[in-house]
Amino acid sequence: MTSDTAMRGVVIATLLIAAGYAGAFLPGGAPAWSPWAMVVGTATLLVALMALGARRTGGSLRPLVLPLLATYVILLGGFGLALILPPDPAGAVLWLGLPRRAALVLYGIGLVPAAILPLAYARTFESLTLRPEDLERIRAARARREAAE
């Protein structure tokens, strides 16, 4: 994945989210596509921003493609399921103390990616973080700045 691909994802996701919001203001209420535009836009925006944040200049995100794709599928599935599940009847069984939809969003969308992404980052730490030559370049820039002051 390149920066251009991630930036395209940010733009497309932002347009989807904007369309979802705009649909909510249409006469007669939100059309059926409006919440789905929000679901796809939100999942796409989150993953595209993660890709932009993880990518180093001149580096490749190839080691993170699978974790990012898994996160995307989890987000799409979690938000989509929360959207299509029927309302809980009164007195429904709670999932770990929460109604079904809230548990799905909190545990599925919140906690599962929070377990996947740090493991992926730890696995790729050596290849995606600062290399010794990057650190030397930063130190040299700091020394130039301090000398100029």
N, C-alpha and C positions, 0 to 999 in steps of 0.2 A: 504494500500500500504506500502510495506517495503522498506528499503534502497536497498536491493538486487534487487527488482523489478525495482526501479528507476534506479539503475546502469545498469541493463540489457537494460532498455529503452535508456539510454545514449549510450551504446555500439552499439545497433541495429541502432539507429538514426544516429550515426556517420558513420557507415558502409553504410547506405542508402545515406547519403549526399556524401560520397566519391564515391559511385557507380554513383550517378548522375553527379558529376564532371567528373569522368572517362569516362562516356558515351559521354560527350561533346567533347572529344578528339578522338573519334573513327572516322575512315575514313568514309566519306560520311555524316558527321554531327551527331548530337545527335539523338539517337533512341527515339521513342515515350515514352518509359518508363523512360527515364532520368529525365525529369522535374517532373514527378510524384514521383520518388524516392526522389527528393529534397523537394517536398511538404510534403510528409509523414515524411521524416527525420527531416525536420525543425520543424514541429508541435510536433513531438515526443520528440525531443531534448529540446524544450522550456518547455514542460510540465514536463518532467522527471527532468530537472534541478530545476524547481519550487518545485517539490515534495521533492527533496533532500535538498533544502534550507529551506523548511518549517518543515521538520521532525526533531524532537528533539530526542536525544538518549533515547531509552526506551519508546518513545511516539508513538502514533498512528496517522495516517493521515486520519482516517475514517471520521472525520467531513469535511475534505477538498476534499474528493473523488468527490462529485457532482460538486463543482466549478471547479476543475481541469479537470474533464471530459467535462464540458460545454466549458471550454477554449479550450480544444483539438478539440472539434467539430467545434467551431467557427474558429479556426486556419485552420483546414483542409478545411472547407467550403469556407473560405475567399480566401485562397491561390488557392484552386482548381477552384473556380469561376473565379478568375483573370486569371487563366491559360486557361480555356475553352471558355471564352467570345470571341465573334468575335471582330475584330478590330472596333473601332468607326469610323463612316464615318466623313468626313470633315463637320464641323459645327454642330456636335452632341451636344445635350443638356448636360450641365455640371451638375454634382451632387455636390451641395454646393461648387461650384467654381472649381471643379476638373473633369477631364475626368473620365468616369465610373470605369475603373480598378484602377486608382490611388485613387479614393474616397473609393472604396471597401477595398483596402489595408490599407489606412490611417485611415479611420473611423471604418471599420469593424474589422480589425485585430489589429489596434492600440488602439482605444478608447474603444471598447466594453469590451475586457478583462481588461482594466485599470479601468473599473467601477465595474466589477464582483469581481476581486481578492481582492481589498482593503476591500470591504464589507465582503467577506468571512473571511479575516484575522481579521477584527474587531469582527466578530461573534465568532471566535474561539480563541481570544486573551488569555483569561484566561486559557484555557486548553493547548495551544501550546507554551506559552512563559515561561520564567523562573519562577519556583516555589520558594517559600521562602527558601527551603532547598538547591536548586541550587544556589541561591544568597549567602547563607551562605558558601557554598563550595568554591565559587569564592573569597569571602572575606578572607577566611582562606588561600587559596593559595596565594593571594596577600600579606597577613601578613607574611607568610613563606618566600616569595621571598624578601620582604623588610627587614626581619630579617637577611637573608643570605647576603645581600649587605653590 
